[in-house]
Amino acid sequence: MRDVRNIIRDRQRAIRRELDRRHIALKVVAYDSGIEYDTLISYFPGGERHPAELPSSAVFSLCGVLPDDLLNLLCPSGYAVVQVPEDADYDKINQHCLEFVSTKAAAHHPESEAGVALGPTEQAKLKSNVVKLRRVA
């Protein structure tokens, strides 16, 4: 458990460095999240100071205030915080799914770029399809 706490605190320090780099003011984060400024500064202190343990209630309050990629630093590898869209364009999702499936099937054709394996151009196209799908889904 101690290692996990150290990892989280290191990530809290990384979040603070990134907030500073992006010029995201902690006073604005405090105001938008409803977390008192002094409390917020204890979670994300500057320098190498020891951050206070971040409770789940603070994480809840920071959702929608901090960029998702910064919140993702608090998650274990392979997990992510993502905002679920209120409205979904099922036609666009369908279109991007079909594009992905057809690109993937064509990439495995024996006469494709790398034969039945995926070639670099094919991988790039598939990644592009995944990005498009994530954007609309």
C-alpha positions in Angstrom: 0.0 0.0 0.0 2.9 2.4 0.8 4.2 2.0 -2.8 0.8 3.0 -4.2 0.7 6.1 -2.0 4.1 7.1 -3.2 3.1 6.6 -6.8 -0.1 8.7 -6.4 1.9 11.5 -4.6 4.5 11.5 -7.4 1.6 11.8 -9.9 0.1 14.6 -7.9 3.4 16.4 -8.2 3.4 15.7 -12.0 -0.1 17.1 -12.2 1.0 20.3 -10.5 4.0 20.7 -12.9 1.7 20.2 -15.8 -0.8 22.7 -14.5 2.0 25.2 -14.2 3.4 24.4 -17.6 -0.1 24.9 -19.2 -0.7 28.1 -17.2 -3.8 26.7 -15.5 -4.1 28.7 -12.3 -4.8 26.8 -9.1 -7.1 29.6 -8.0 -9.3 29.0 -11.0 -9.2 25.3 -10.4 -10.2 25.9 -6.8 -13.1 28.2 -7.8 -14.4 25.9 -10.5 -14.1 22.7 -8.4 -15.4 24.2 -5.2 -12.3 23.0 -3.3 -10.8 25.6 -1.0 -7.6 27.0 -2.4 -5.5 26.1 0.6 -6.8 22.5 0.5 -6.1 22.3 -3.3 -2.6 23.6 -2.8 -2.0 20.8 -0.2 -3.0 18.2 -2.9 -0.8 19.8 -5.6 2.0 21.6 -3.8 4.8 23.2 -5.8 8.3 21.9 -5.9 9.1 18.6 -4.2 6.8 19.2 -1.1 4.9 16.2 0.1 1.3 16.3 -1.2 -1.6 15.5 1.1 -3.5 12.3 0.2 -6.1 13.1 -2.4 -9.5 11.8 -1.4 -12.0 10.5 -3.9 -14.3 13.4 -3.1 -11.6 15.8 -4.4 -11.2 13.7 -7.6 -15.0 13.8 -8.0 -14.9 17.6 -7.7 -12.0 17.9 -10.2 -13.8 16.0 -12.9 -14.7 18.4 -15.6 -12.3 21.0 -14.2 -8.9 19.4 -14.8 -8.2 18.1 -18.3 -8.9 14.4 -18.5 -5.3 13.6 -19.4 -4.2 15.0 -16.0 -6.9 13.1 -14.1 -5.8 10.0 -15.9 -2.4 10.3 -14.1 -4.3 9.3 -10.9 -5.4 6.0 -12.5 -3.4 2.8 -12.9 -1.9 1.9 -16.2 -4.6 0.8 -18.6 -7.4 2.8 -17.0 -8.7 6.2 -18.0 -11.1 8.9 -17.0 -13.3 9.7 -20.0 -16.3 11.9 -20.3 -19.3 10.0 -21.5 -21.2 12.1 -24.2 -24.8 12.9 -23.4 -25.7 12.6 -27.1 -24.3 10.0 -29.4 -24.4 10.2 -33.2 -25.0 6.6 -34.0 -24.7 7.2 -37.7 -21.2 8.5 -37.3 -20.2 5.7 -34.9 -21.5 3.2 -37.4 -19.6 4.9 -40.3 -16.3 4.8 -38.3 -16.9 1.2 -37.2 -17.4 0.2 -40.8 -14.3 2.1 -41.9 -12.3 0.4 -39.2 -13.6 -3.1 -40.1 -13.1 -2.7 -43.9 -9.5 -1.2 -43.3 -8.7 -4.1 -41.0 -10.0 -6.8 -43.4 -8.2 -5.2 -46.4 -4.9 -5.1 -44.4 -5.0 -8.9 -43.9 -5.4 -9.6 -47.6 -2.3 -11.6 -48.8 -1.6 -8.9 -51.5 -1.8 -6.0 -49.0 1.2 -4.0 -47.8 2.6 -6.6 -45.5 0.7 -9.6 -46.6 -1.6 -11.0 -43.9 0.4 -9.1 -41.2 -0.3 -5.4 -40.6 2.1 -3.0 -42.3 3.0 0.5 -41.0 0.7 2.4 -43.3 -2.2 0.0 -42.4 -1.5 0.4 -38.7 -1.5 4.2 -39.1 -4.9 4.0 -41.0 -6.3 1.8 -38.2 -5.1 4.2 -35.5 -6.7 7.1 -37.4 -10.0 5.2 -37.5 -9.7 4.5 -33.7 -9.1 8.2 -33.0 -12.2 9.1 -35.2 -14.3 6.5 -33.4 -13.2 7.7 -29.9 -14.0 11.3 -30.9 -17.6 10.5 -31.8 -18.3 7.6 -29.3 
